[in-house]
């Protein structure tokens, strides 16, 4: 259920979550990411939980203006789900002003229920400033989703390496089953001509941040990206987009 926003599966998700919440005798519900913020809140209400809070850690597709009937359909579905669920919450926590403005403007949530917090934070005892390596090592960390800008990153890597073949463009992150994820074939195209180096999914990104000289996140929208905060704590220059959260 992690990435599901399919209304047809909604009844099953709500029923399963409701049973868990009742069995665990939950007094206060706090959810974040799409399913816990939408179906999870409805389940919490049905389970009789009086105090319900959620965190919109990143609005994702709902705030993206990508064209096409399918993208518009996804935005409409998410807006309806969020509007229904957020009306049942005491408070809704956001990570940036852009997302608050969007949700209020589109009447998805009332202004008096919105609270902005400063992100989820970084462990500054683990992520500490390190000297910059001399090698031109670029690094992308994140799920390999198209709205994270992974395709733009790989295409930029291909263009740069034609002029500066000594530059390295690393990718840390996994391919998953979300609709916006790139395919293995799309990744293999850039691996084949050595445009990028794929380091796969990693439990600990600290060694990669310390090895890189530049951190890149060409995302279309974020809450506040933890990977960028960790790179900043490691004292790495950041190349990112002028987009919400970034």
N, C-alpha and C positions, 0 to 999 in steps of 0.2 A: 504493500500500500504506500510505500514511501513517496512515490512521485505521482500517484494517481489523482486526477481531477475529473475522472469520468463520472458523470451523474448517475449512470446506470449501476456503477459499483458502490455508489454512495451509501445506499441502504445497508449493504453488508458491512461496510467500514464502520458506520455509525453504531450498528448493532454490536459489533465485536468490541469497539472501544467502550461503549456503555457498560457492557458486562464486566470488562476489566476494571473500570472506575468504581463500579458498585462493589465488586469483590474485594478491591483494595481499600474500600471505605475512605475514598479521597475527600478531603474537606475543601481544598483549594486547587483549582486547575490553572496551570500555566503552560501554554503551548506555543511552539514556534516552528516555522517552515509550513508549506502550503496545506498539507493534510491536517496536522494538529490545529492550525489556525482556522480551517474551514469546518471539516467534518468533526474534528475533535471537540470543538466548542459546542456543536449541536449535541454530540454524545454526552458531554459534561452536563448540559442543561437537562437532557432527558434523564440523566442519572441523579438529578436532584441537587447538584452542586451549586451552592449559592454564590461563591466567590470565584469568578472566572476572569483570567487575564491572559493576554497573548502578546507575543513580540513579533513584529514584522521586521525580520532581520535583513530582508532584501525583497523588494516588490517584484523583481524579475519581469516576467512576460506581461504583467498587468500594466506596467508603465512604459513598455516599449512601443514605439510607433511603427513597427515593421508592417509593410503593406501585405495585402493578400487576404482572401476570404478566411482561410484557416486561422491565421494569426488574429484576425478580428474576432473570430468565433471564440478563440481561447481567452481573449481579453474580456469578452462579454460573460463567458461562463465564470471566470475567476471573479469578476466584479460582482456578479449575483451571489456567488458563494460567500465572498468576503463581506458583502453588505449584510447578508442574512446572519452570519456568525458574529461579526463585530458588534452588531446591535445588542448582543447578549452579554457583552463584556463590560466589566467595571472600568478597566483601563486598557489601552492599547499602546504598547511601547514601540517606538520607532528609533532608528539609528541616525536618520538625517532629516533635514527640513524639507527636502524635495519630495520625499515620499509622503510626509504629512500633508503638504500642500496638495499633492495629487489626490490623495484619498479624501480630503475634505472637499476639494473643488468638485469631485465627481460624486459627492454625497455617499461615499462608501462608509464613512465613519464621521461622527460628530466631533467638532473641534475640542469640546470640553472633555472628551475621553482620551485625547492624544497626549502622550508623554514622550519627550525626546530624551534618550540616554546617550552616554558617550561611547557606545560600542561595548563589545564583550571583553575588550582588554587583551593585553599580552603579558606573558611572564617575563619581566625584564631581568630576572635572575638567570633565566635560560637563554634568552635572546639578548646578547650584549654586543656593543660595537666591536667590530673586527677590522683590521687593516684591509684596504682594497687590494685584491690580487692584480697583477699586471696583465694577465690574460684577458682578452675581450670575450668574456663569458656572460652571455645573456641568459636569463632564467624566467620561465613561466611556471607558476604553481597554481593548480586548480583543476576542477573537473573539466574534462575536454568537451565543453558545451559551446555551441556556436555563439551564444550571447555573451560568453566570456571573452570573445574575440580571438579564439584559438586559430581560426582560419586566417585572420589578418596577421597574427603573429608568425605563422608558418610561411605565409607569402612574403612578409617583410624579411624573414630570415633568408629566403631564397634570393631575393633581390640584393640584400646586403652582401651575402657570401659570394656573389658574382664579382663584386668589386673588392671585398675584403675576405678572401677565402680562409684566413686564419681565425676569423671570428667563429665562436661556437654558440649555438642557440639550443638550450636544454629545455625539456618539458618534463615536469613532474606532475603526475595526476593520472587518474584512471578513466577508462571509457566505460560508461554505464548504459542503462537501457532507456534513459529519458529521450523524448522525441527530439530535443535540441542537441543531443550528443552527436559528435562526428562519428563516422564509421571507421573501422580498421583500414578499409581501402583508402579512405581520404588521408589518414595518417601515413599509410605505407607509401603514398605518392611522394611525400616530402622526405621520408626516410630513404627512399630509393636513390635520390640524387644527393643525399647527405646534407640537405638543407637544415635539418634539425637532428638532435640527439634525444631519443626518448628514454627517460630513466624510469618510467612506469609509476605505479602508485607507491608511495613511501609513507611509512608510519611516522618517521622523524625527518622533517624538512630542514632542520638546523644545519647539517653538514652542507647541503646544497646552497643555502643562503650564504654561508661563509665562503663557499667556493666561487660564487658569482661576483661579477663586477657591476652588473646592472640588473635590476629587477623590472619585469615588464608585466603589466596587466591591462590589456586593451579592452576591458569590459564595457558592455553597453549599459549596465546598471548594477549597483550593489547597495547593501545596507551601509556597512563600513567593512571593507574587506580585511579580514584578519591577516591574510598573507602579506598584504602591503604593510600593515602595522609591524609584523614580524621582520620584514625586510628593512623597514625604517629603524627598528630597534637594533638591527645588525649594522646600521650605518651604511646602507646601500642606496645609491641614487635610484629614483623611481621614474619609470616611463609608464604613464597611464592616460586615461581618457578624461575629457571634461564631461563627465557623466555623473548622475546622482551617486553619492557615496565615495566616488573616486577622487 
